[in-house]
Amino acid sequence: MNIHQLPSKNSWNELIKRPVFKREEISEIVSGIFDEVQKFGDKALFDFNKKFDSVEIENLLVSKNEIENSSNLISEELKNAIQQAKKNITKFHGSQNTEIQKIETTKGVICWRENRAIEKVGIYIPGGTAPLFSTVLMLAIPAQLAGCKEIILCTPPDKNGQINPAILYTAQLCGITHIFKIGGAQAIAAMTFGTETIPNVYKIFGPGNQFVVAAKELAQNFGVAIDMPAGPSEVLIIADENAIPEFCAADLLSQAEHGSDSQVIFISIDLKTLNETVDEVKKQIKNLPRNEFAQKSLDNSHFILIKNIEEALEFSNLYAPEHLILAIKNFENYISLIQNAGSVFLGNYSCESAGDYASGTNHTLPTNGFAKNYSGVSLDSFVKKITFQNLSKDGLQNLGKTIEIMAEAEGLIAHKNAVSIRLKQ
């Protein structure tokens, strides 16, 4: 845990650095996996399941029987919670549908834009120490709302060749019927190229470890889009004297427990609040089952005393956090100052876990500073936007001269002629 009191702005660039890992070795391994999957298809996937997940399976596709039985393997309490989350996520993402607006830019010239769903999308769900069934909701729901025709899901099997039943139940609830027992970079490769069993897709979504992240980046070289560049989870909290240290510590640890490469930043304008939050973190971490992950994360994290809220937000905008929590009084007065953040949580009772699970917003968010130029997943992530225009005879007459002049100035005479020949008619 690194504590800084009133650091100079000259030191901020050092404080916003994320943990760095050796990418060269990872990229080389991932490139080799892609080569194997491209050449040998399903056989490579079976081999990688054995090599990386220590499991031998006969079928990559999860059977209908396995999907249907999943409902019996989780509690009614969990099923009800998943259904409530689904309802809220559906409501929020459904509101993102927009009506077509036809605009007459010049008399007789009508322009508009329409959405078309990406036909084939792939969802990757990690299944290791934390099987993220909540991410199934976050990705499958907007994909369904957008109208994607084919939605497939890949997730690694356990040592017995089984998929976590909560993942299967959630996938079924969201209408996904094609689920494949494959994880890691090899799953991303399978969705990139397609194999005998797994279809290729046009866009890949979902979180993962460093190998999955590198694989998604590599997939783009083969014409497959991804949701966003990604890195480990992170949260930045800004607190004043009205913040509740117990709450702040819990929010910090909720991100730190994701993994040793996660990062948390705590900024306070009040020294007493900062010290009490540090003490709370030390107290609460002892009771966490994943405290080893959390402790390693805290080693890469910072607790910072800063002069005022405006300066704290200036630091935050430079850091561009995945999650930003404003545990401050009168937070409404500062919303306009937030420039770079994946998702924002306002007030002492807006815990980051609400967005992770059930408030309705999406938890697939830009990390590693990419909140400066990327948005989190939304309905728009699953659609393409196609523009249309219709020019009447009058429209072309009104606009034709402008086009001719511009085309001639660029030396593109065929472009000019496409207008001129019509005007002569």
Helices and strands as residue ranges (DSSP letters): E 2-5, G 9-11, H 12-15, H 23-40, H 42-53, H 64-69, G 70-73, H 76-94, E 103-106, E 109-117, E 120-124, H 133-146, E 150-155, H 165-173, E 178-181, H 184-193, E 203-205, H 210-219, G 220-222, E 225-226, E 234-239, H 245-256, E 263-268, H 271-284, G 285-287, H 291-299, E 302-305, H 309-319, E 323-327, G 331-337, E 343-346, H 352-357, G 370-372, G 379-382, E 383-391, H 393-409, H 413-423
